[in-house]
């Protein structure tokens, strides 16, 4: 059993936080860790990118702006791997 699994997981407002080991691996450029960070923030990014959109008949609906989502994900990746 690893030390990480024996410790109680850290939470914030009831949500489990990413383990420090995942963050460190992402900063080192591990693609699996970067992907895990992106998945962790996916719901939040979707919420930020939700916009009123229109279908072909002109009806409005709420949907995720995929271009904006890709841009935010790209910025997050850059912030993770670019070390000061």
Secondary structure, DSSP 8 states (H G I E B T S, - for coil): --HHHHS---EETTEE---HHHHHHHHTT-HHHHHHHHHHTHHHHHHHTEEEEE-TTS-EEEEE-HHHHHHHHHHHHHHHH---
